[in-house]
C-alpha cells in the first residue's frame, strides 16, 4: 500500500466518529437554531458544575440552618441562624478564651497570621526561583524538574517526610548534634511548629507557582531587556522597572491562587502537627473537619456554618481580585 493510500485510509478511519454523530448535530441545528446550539455543547459541563458544586453548597446551607447530629436533612430540625450566632458569640474577639467556640477563633487567628506569611513567602520564593531558572544556567531543565517535583507528591507523603526529618530523634537534630548543638523540639514548640508549617507548605507548592511565573517571564520580549542594557540600567532597576511591571498580570493571578491555596491548607499541617501543640497550628479548615467529622457528637451544622463563612471570605477576596484585574485592563 502506497503512502497516499495509507493516509486516505487513516483519514477515513479518523472521520468515522464525526460521521456517526453528524445526523444528530444536523437535527439539533434544525431544532434549536444556531443561537441556541452553543448551549448544547455547554450542557455537560453545566450539569457537572450543578451536580458537584452548586448542589453541595445548597446542602451546606441546609445543614448550617438545621440542628442535631442526624445526617439526613429530613431528620434535622430548623434552628435558623443559631449556628452562626454560636460561632459569633464572643466577648472579645482578640481574646478567644472569651468566645463560646474559642477553638474556632483560635483557628481564625492562626489563619489570619498563616495566610499572609505563607502567601508572601510562597510568591517570593517562586518568583526568585523562576527568575534564576529563566537564565541560561547549566542543567537548567534538571533544576526545573527538581523544584517542581514536590508538587507531584501526595500531601501526606510530604508531611510524613518532614515529620521524619523534624522529630526529636530525626535527621535534622542528628545533624545539628554533630556540631555540639542541643536537640530542638521543632514540632513541640508552638512558634517553631508554626514556622515549619509555613516552610513545609511553601516547599510543597512553590514549584507550581514557579512554573506559572516562569511562563510569564518567558513571554516578556527580550528586546526590552536589550534596550535596558543599552541604557546601562542596573540589574535591580531592570527587575523593578521592567520585569515587575510586565509580569504584574501573572503575579496577580499567582497571588490570588496562592491566597486561596493558603486558606484551604489542611492535609500537610494535619499530618505534620495535628494542629498542635495545643491549637498553635490549627487552621479554619481543620476546625471545620474536626467539628463535622472527628469529634463526638458530630456537629454538622456548626461545621457547615464555618465552611460557609470561609467560602464567603474567599468570594469577597475573589471579587476584589476581579475588580483590580478589570481596573488594570481598562
C-alpha positions as CSV (number, residue, x, y, z in Angstrom):
1,X,0.0,0.0,0.0
2,X,1.4,3.4,-1.0
3,X,1.8,6.3,1.4
4,X,-1.1,8.2,-0.2
5,X,-3.4,5.2,0.1
6,X,-2.3,4.7,3.7
7,X,-3.1,8.4,4.5
8,X,-6.5,8.1,2.9
9,X,-7.3,5.0,4.9
10,X,-6.2,6.6,8.2
11,X,-8.2,9.8,7.4
12,X,-11.4,7.8,6.6
13,X,-11.0,5.8,9.8
14,X,-10.5,9.0,11.9
15,X,-13.6,10.6,10.4
16,X,-15.9,7.7,11.3
17,X,-16.8,9.2,14.8
18,X,-17.6,12.6,13.2
19,X,-19.8,10.9,10.6
20,X,-21.6,8.9,13.2
21,X,-22.8,12.0,15.1
22,X,-23.3,14.2,12.1
23,X,-27.0,13.4,11.7
24,X,-27.6,14.3,15.4
25,X,-25.9,17.7,15.0
26,X,-27.9,18.4,11.8
27,X,-31.1,17.6,13.6
28,X,-30.1,19.7,16.7
29,X,-29.2,22.6,14.4
30,X,-32.6,22.5,12.7
31,X,-34.5,22.2,16.0
32,X,-32.5,24.6,18.2
33,X,-31.1,27.1,15.7
34,X,-27.6,28.4,15.6
35,X,-28.0,30.8,18.6
36,X,-29.1,28.0,21.0
37,X,-26.6,25.4,19.7
38,X,-23.6,26.5,21.9
39,X,-25.7,25.8,25.0
40,X,-25.9,22.2,23.8
41,X,-22.1,22.0,23.9
42,X,-22.0,23.6,27.3
43,X,-24.7,21.4,28.8
44,X,-22.3,18.5,30.0
45,X,-20.1,21.0,31.9
46,X,-23.1,22.8,33.3
47,X,-24.5,19.6,34.6
48,X,-21.2,18.7,36.2
49,X,-20.9,22.1,37.9
50,X,-24.5,22.0,39.1
51,X,-24.1,18.4,40.5
52,X,-20.7,18.7,42.1
53,X,-20.6,22.4,43.1
54,X,-23.9,24.1,43.4
55,X,-25.9,21.2,45.0
56,X,-23.2,20.6,47.7
57,X,-23.3,24.3,48.5
58,X,-27.1,24.2,48.8
59,X,-26.9,21.2,51.1
60,X,-24.3,23.0,53.2
61,X,-26.7,25.9,53.6
62,X,-29.4,23.5,54.7
63,X,-27.1,21.9,57.3
64,X,-26.0,25.3,58.6
65,X,-29.6,26.3,59.5
66,X,-30.6,23.0,61.0
67,X,-29.5,21.2,64.2
68,X,-28.9,17.8,65.8
69,X,-26.3,15.2,64.8
70,X,-28.6,13.4,62.3
71,X,-27.2,13.2,58.8
72,X,-30.4,13.2,56.8
73,X,-31.8,16.8,56.3
74,X,-35.4,15.5,56.8
75,X,-34.4,14.5,60.4
76,X,-32.7,17.8,61.3
77,X,-34.9,20.5,63.0
78,X,-34.8,24.0,61.7
79,X,-32.9,26.3,64.0
80,X,-32.4,29.4,61.8
81,X,-29.1,31.3,62.3
82,X,-28.3,29.7,65.7
83,X,-25.1,28.1,64.4
84,X,-23.8,31.4,63.1
85,X,-24.7,33.1,66.4
86,X,-22.9,30.4,68.3
87,X,-19.7,31.0,66.2
88,X,-20.0,34.8,66.6
89,X,-20.8,34.6,70.4
90,X,-17.6,36.2,71.7
91,X,-16.9,38.7,74.5
92,X,-13.7,39.9,72.9
93,X,-12.6,38.7,69.5
94,X,-9.0,39.5,70.4
95,X,-9.2,37.0,73.3
96,X,-10.5,33.7,72.1
97,X,-10.9,32.4,75.6
98,X,-14.0,34.7,76.0
99,X,-15.7,33.1,73.0
100,X,-18.2,30.2,73.3
101,X,-16.3,28.5,70.5
102,X,-12.8,29.5,71.4
103,X,-11.2,26.9,69.2
104,X,-12.8,28.4,66.1
105,X,-11.5,31.9,66.9
106,X,-8.0,30.5,67.7
107,X,-8.1,28.8,64.2
108,X,-9.3,32.1,62.7
109,X,-6.4,33.9,64.4
110,X,-3.9,31.3,63.2
111,X,-5.3,31.6,59.7
112,X,-5.0,35.4,59.7
113,X,-1.3,35.0,60.6
114,X,-0.6,32.0,58.4
115,X,-2.2,33.1,55.2
116,X,-0.3,36.4,54.6
117,X,3.0,35.0,55.8
118,X,2.7,31.8,53.8
119,X,1.5,33.7,50.7
120,X,4.3,36.2,50.7
121,X,6.9,33.5,51.3
122,X,5.3,31.3,48.6
123,X,5.2,34.1,45.9
124,X,8.6,35.4,46.9
125,X,10.4,32.1,46.7
126,X,8.5,31.1,43.5
127,X,9.5,34.5,41.9
128,X,13.1,34.3,42.8
129,X,13.3,30.6,41.7
130,X,11.6,31.4,38.4
131,X,14.0,34.3,37.7
132,X,17.0,32.1,38.5
133,X,15.8,29.3,36.3
134,X,14.9,31.6,33.4
135,X,18.6,32.4,33.0
136,X,20.9,30.4,30.8
137,X,22.5,28.2,33.5
138,X,23.9,24.7,33.3
139,X,21.4,21.9,33.9
140,X,18.5,24.3,33.8
141,X,16.0,21.6,32.8
142,X,17.2,19.4,35.6
143,X,16.7,22.1,38.3
144,X,13.3,23.0,36.9
145,X,12.3,19.4,37.4
146,X,13.8,19.3,40.9
147,X,11.9,22.4,42.1
148,X,8.6,21.1,40.6
149,X,9.0,17.6,42.0
150,X,7.4,18.2,45.4
151,X,4.2,19.4,43.6
152,X,3.7,15.8,42.3
153,X,4.0,14.3,45.8
154,X,1.0,13.4,47.9
155,X,0.4,15.9,50.8
156,X,0.6,13.0,53.2
157,X,3.9,11.9,51.8
158,X,5.3,15.4,52.1
159,X,4.1,15.8,55.7
160,X,5.4,12.3,56.8
161,X,8.8,13.0,55.2
162,X,9.2,16.3,57.0
163,X,7.9,14.8,60.2
164,X,10.6,12.2,60.0
165,X,13.2,15.0,59.4
166,X,11.9,17.2,62.2
167,X,11.0,14.8,65.0
168,X,13.2,14.9,68.2
169,X,15.2,11.9,67.0
170,X,15.0,12.9,63.4
171,X,17.6,13.7,60.8
172,X,17.8,17.5,61.4
173,X,18.5,17.0,65.1
174,X,21.1,14.3,64.3
175,X,22.9,16.8,62.0
176,X,23.0,19.7,64.5
177,X,24.1,17.4,67.3
178,X,27.2,16.5,65.3
179,X,28.2,20.2,65.7
180,X,27.6,20.0,69.5
181,X,24.3,21.8,69.5
182,X,21.4,20.7,71.7
183,X,18.5,18.8,70.0
184,X,15.5,21.1,69.4
185,X,11.8,20.3,69.7
186,X,10.9,21.5,66.2
187,X,7.3,20.4,66.3
188,X,6.7,20.6,70.1
189,X,7.4,24.3,70.4
190,X,4.4,26.4,69.3
191,X,6.4,29.1,67.4
192,X,8.8,26.6,65.8
193,X,5.8,24.3,64.8
194,X,4.1,27.3,63.2
195,X,7.3,28.2,61.3
196,X,7.8,24.7,60.0
197,X,4.1,24.6,58.9
198,X,4.7,27.6,56.7
199,X,8.1,26.2,55.5
200,X,6.7,22.8,54.6
201,X,3.7,24.1,52.7
202,X,5.9,26.6,50.8
203,X,8.3,23.8,49.9
204,X,5.5,21.6,48.7
205,X,3.7,24.1,46.5
206,X,6.1,26.8,45.3
207,X,7.0,24.7,42.2
208,X,3.5,25.1,40.8
209,X,3.6,28.9,41.1
210,X,7.2,28.9,39.8
211,X,6.1,27.3,36.6
212,X,3.4,29.9,36.1
213,X,5.8,32.8,36.8
214,X,8.4,31.1,34.5
215,X,5.9,31.1,31.6
216,X,5.2,34.8,32.4
217,X,8.9,35.7,32.3
218,X,9.4,33.9,29.0
219,X,6.6,35.9,27.5
220,X,8.4,39.2,28.1
221,X,10.1,40.4,24.9
222,X,13.9,40.1,25.0
223,X,14.3,43.5,23.1
224,X,13.0,45.3,26.3
225,X,15.9,43.9,28.2
226,X,18.3,44.7,25.4
227,X,17.1,48.3,25.4
228,X,17.6,48.5,29.2
229,X,21.1,47.0,28.8
230,X,22.0,49.7,26.2
231,X,20.8,52.3,28.7
232,X,23.2,50.8,31.2
233,X,20.4,50.2,33.7
234,X,21.4,48.3,36.9
235,X,20.0,44.7,37.4
236,X,17.8,45.9,40.3
237,X,16.4,48.8,38.2
238,X,15.7,46.3,35.3
239,X,14.0,44.0,37.8
240,X,11.9,46.8,39.4
241,X,11.1,48.9,36.3
242,X,10.9,46.2,33.6
243,X,10.3,42.7,35.0
244,X,7.8,43.5,37.7
245,X,5.5,45.8,35.6
246,X,5.4,43.4,32.7
247,X,4.9,40.5,35.0
248,X,2.1,42.2,37.0
249,X,-0.9,40.4,35.4
250,X,0.7,37.0,36.0
251,X,1.8,38.0,39.5
252,X,-1.8,39.0,40.3
253,X,-3.1,35.6,39.2
254,X,-0.4,33.8,41.2
255,X,-1.1,35.9,44.3
256,X,-4.8,35.1,44.2
257,X,-4.2,31.4,43.6
258,X,-1.6,31.4,46.4
259,X,-4.1,33.0,48.9
260,X,-6.9,30.6,48.0
261,X,-4.5,27.6,48.3
262,X,-3.2,29.0,51.6
263,X,-6.7,29.4,53.1
264,X,-7.5,25.8,52.0
265,X,-4.4,24.4,53.7
266,X,-5.3,21.3,55.7
267,X,-3.7,18.0,54.9
268,X,0.0,18.8,55.2
269,X,-0.4,20.5,58.6
270,X,-2.9,18.0,59.9
271,X,-0.4,15.1,59.3
272,X,2.7,17.1,60.3
273,X,1.5,18.7,63.6
274,X,-2.2,17.6,64.0
275,X,-2.9,21.3,64.7
276,X,-0.7,21.3,67.7
277,X,1.0,21.7,70.0
278,X,-2.3,22.6,71.6
279,X,-4.0,24.7,68.9
280,X,-0.9,26.6,67.8
281,X,-1.1,25.4,64.1
282,X,-4.8,24.7,63.8
283,X,-6.4,26.5,60.8
284,X,-10.0,27.1,60.0
285,X,-10.3,24.1,57.6
286,X,-9.0,21.7,60.3
287,X,-11.5,23.1,62.8
288,X,-14.3,22.5,60.2
289,X,-13.2,19.0,59.6
290,X,-12.8,18.1,63.3
291,X,-16.2,19.7,64.2
292,X,-18.1,17.9,61.5
293,X,-16.3,14.6,61.3
294,X,-13.8,13.8,64.0
295,X,-15.4,14.9,67.3
296,X,-18.3,13.1,69.0
297,X,-21.1,14.1,68.7
298,X,-20.6,15.3,65.2
299,X,-21.8,18.9,64.8
300,X,-22.6,19.1,61.1
301,X,-24.4,22.3,61.4
302,X,-21.6,24.2,63.1
303,X,-19.1,22.8,60.6
304,X,-21.3,23.9,57.7
305,X,-21.7,27.4,59.1
306,X,-17.9,27.7,59.5
307,X,-17.3,26.5,55.9
308,X,-19.9,28.9,54.5
309,X,-18.2,31.8,56.4
310,X,-14.9,30.7,54.9
311,X,-16.4,30.5,51.5
312,X,-17.9,33.9,51.8
313,X,-14.5,35.4,52.7
314,X,-12.9,33.7,49.7
315,X,-15.7,35.0,47.5
316,X,-15.1,38.6,48.7
317,X,-11.4,38.2,48.0
318,X,-12.0,36.8,44.5
319,X,-14.4,39.7,43.7
320,X,-11.8,42.2,44.8
321,X,-9.2,40.5,42.6
322,X,-11.6,40.6,39.6
323,X,-12.1,44.3,40.3
324,X,-8.4,45.0,40.4
325,X,-7.8,43.0,37.3
326,X,-10.6,44.8,35.5
327,X,-9.2,48.1,36.5
328,X,-5.8,47.2,35.1
329,X,-7.3,46.1,31.8
330,X,-9.2,49.3,31.5
